[in-house]
Amino acid sequence: YLYVCDSHGVEIIAPVLLTVTDACSLLQSRLPSGSSVVGSGVDLIDSSIGVRLQPNCIALDVRTLATFGAKLSVAGRPAEPTYLREPDARLPS
């Protein structure tokens, strides 16, 4: 799963489910050289693609995330869940 935005919240790559190889290719083609990549999958990204990998930043600071989210506009971009697969929860029998 890959989603990329800049430091101002502008979407660069819309949420998408990709193989690691395809994610590396997409990052290399769409990000400026020297961009930072963070997240739980950062250690899967090939360091030769020209981005800075931040392996020690696997969790977001809640205050930073809230500040970031508060700056986003919901106009034309309603909140909706992103599922990697169809929900499969079942009520107990």
N, C-alpha and C positions, 0 to 999 in steps of 0.2 A: 504494500500500500504506500503510495507516494502522494504528497501534497506539498506544494511549494508556494510560498508568498514572500514578498520582500519585507523589510523592517517596518514598513508603513501599512502592511496588511493587504497590499495589492497582489492579487493572485497571479502567479507566474505559470504554474502548472496545476490544472484542476485535479481534484482527487481522482486517482486511477489505481487499479490493481495491476501490477506488472511483475515480470520476473526481475531478478536482481540485474541480469545483463541488460535488459531493456531499460530499467531504471537508470543505470549508469550511462547508457547512451543518451537518454533523454536529458539527464542532468548536464552532461557534457555539451550537448547541443543548445540548451536553453539558458544555462546560467553563465553569467560573466565569470571569467577566470578570477580566482581568489575569493569567490563566494564561500560562505560557511554553510556546512550541512550538519544538522544536529538531529538527534532522535535515536530511538532504540535500535534501528537497523543501520546506523552509521558505520559500524564495523564491517558491514557487508559491501560497502561501496569501495570501488577501486580507487586508491589514492592517486593514480596516474591521470585521472580525468580533469585535473586542474582546479579542484575545489578544496577548501580547507575543511578537514573533517574534525569535528569536535566530539570525540568519543566519551568524554567525561560529562557531557551535558545530555543525560538520557531522560531527565525529568524537568518539566517546565516549572518555573517559579509561579505560584498561583497569582501573586500580585501582578507580575508581568503579563500573564495571560489575561487577567481581568482588564488591565489597562489597555492591552492590545485589542481585546474584544469590544471594549467600550467605544473605540474609535471607528469601528466598522459600521457601515450603513446597512440597514436591512432592506432598504428600498431596492426592489428588483432582485433581491437575494434572500428569500425567506428561509428561515431555519428548517432544515430537514435532516433526518438521520442518514448516515452513510453506513450501509451494511456490506461487509465483505462476503457474506453469504446470506441466504434466506434464514430468517429466524426459525429455530427448530425446537423451542421450548414447548413442553407438553405438561398439562395438568396431571398431578398424580392420580392414579387409578383408585 
